[in-house]
Amino acid sequence: MKTFSKLAAALSLPALALASCANAENGETTQTATTEVSLTVTPMGEFERPWAIEFIPGTDWIAITEKEGALKLMHSANGQVVNVSGVPEVAFGGQGGLGDVAFLDSEAEVMGARTIYLSWAQLGEDGETRGAVVGRGKLDCTDPDTAQMLCAIEGLEVIWQQTPKVEGRGHYSHRITFSPDEQYMFVTSGDRQKQTPAQDMTNTLGTIVRLNLDGTPAAGNPFAEQGGVTAEIWSYGHRNLLGIDWDAQGRLWEVEHGPAGGDELNLVREGANYGWPTRSNGDNYNGVDIPDHTEDDGFTKPAIWWTPVIAPGDMVFYSGEMFADWQGDALIAGLASKALVHVAIEGETAREVGRYEVGDRLRSVTLAPDGSIFVAEDGEGGRVLRISK
């Protein structure tokens, strides 16, 4: 781990903004240069395969998950890093490992232990199958904001699991968000590279689930009367959903990977079927065609889609003051695009208005209380970067 003193020199980065134009025939996004936006990018620290970064409400601390199974806290001003004990054992490998971390905004004033949610890939009892799970516990730190601070997760219990566990090490998704009133938890559940289960509601692969905060199915879910895990499902027909957030109107959006082409940003609707793998604006990796979305195909259409892909890693809606012109817009951490992709929401549609190359492959993005933006690079030695004016 490099120290903050070695990494904190700010770099003024003129990033070329790229306007997104939709092809009239097929909706593909193409890029045309428009204006330059000057961003200050400050490296804050290096981590091993960071997967999720999230500010702890009411504090200047960022929780950072490392894919191999470590959780660390970093002070957003001085770069101090604290290791957290009590992290679960994870099934590391492929796309699997420790995943998302989430907190409740309603606990911003909590002085002692606060609720923490984690997601991770878990090995099945047979030692061969794997699946995403969500756990809930309490994060307790002694001597806060001092060099002697010690942190541990206490009472961590699995409260939800992807059903069924299957072989393979891809498409867990397992991003976590809470409804604005914090009555419900939404979890993205990827198709685990199995494709067809995304159209089969007797499992939760290729879905978004809506749960109570204790992980039980929420009352009023669209398929609740069918019971079992089907009662958890809020929407289905998804592939690999790696970003999910709420806009200023309280609407839920998600961004997911297509196959060879066809990454999607979707407005999430109750009970909606998004078509995977029956429909996609991309093709199978082996070149076999997948029928594109059409107006009369009976599936819910993406608000915007990308070919070539951006390979989304995470998403957040901007609500700060530092970049006031961006309020209400979506910022997507791009892996293949190696950029922060800026998307304007226009009713129930969207268009790309900028693309800012601020690092390498970007895995996660979050907002700081002062309106600056933090992103995490993917892979070994992935840097956490602060983006400001």
TAHU-V666838 format. One line per field, one symbol per residue. phi: phi as a letter, one per 30 degrees, with the letter a starting at -180 (. if undefined). psi: psi as a letter, one per 20 degrees, with the letter a starting at -180 (. if undefined). A space follows every 50 residues. Layout:
# TAHU-V666838
phi=???
psi=???
This chain:
# TAHU-V666838
phi=.ddeddbdddcdcdcddcdccddddbiddbcbdbbccdccccdclcbchd cbbaddeibcccdbccedkbbbcbddcciecbdccidddbddkiccldcd bbbcddcecdccdbdbcbbadcddddiccbadbbbbabcbbcheibdcdb bbccidbdcabdbcdbdjbbhdihdbbcdedhdbccbdbddhicieedcc ddbcdibcccbddcjddddiddceddihdedddcbaiccbccbaacdddi ccbbbbddddjiebcbddceidccjdcdbadccdddjddceddbdcdicd cddabbbddchdcaabddbdcdcedceiccccdcdddhadccbccbicca bdcabcdcadeccbbacdedjdccbbddjdiddccccbd
psi=pqrhhiijpqpoooppppqpppphhjjqprppperppoqooophrqrolp hqpppopjrjqppopphikqpqpppigijpppqprjqrpqnpqcjqbpdr pqrphijhjphbqrpppqqrppprhijhrqqqrpqpapoppqlqkrijpp qqpqkpqpiqqpprprqrkrlhflqpqqqhjkhqpppporikkiehiijo jjrjpkrpqoqrijiqpqqjqhkhiiabihihpgrakrenojpprprhjk qpqqpqpadnrkqqppppqpjqojhpjhqqjarqhjipqpprprhjijqp qqhqqpoqqimphrqqppjahgmhiipiqpppopfhilropppppndjrq qpiqooojbbpphqqrpqhjirppqpqqapkpqppppr.
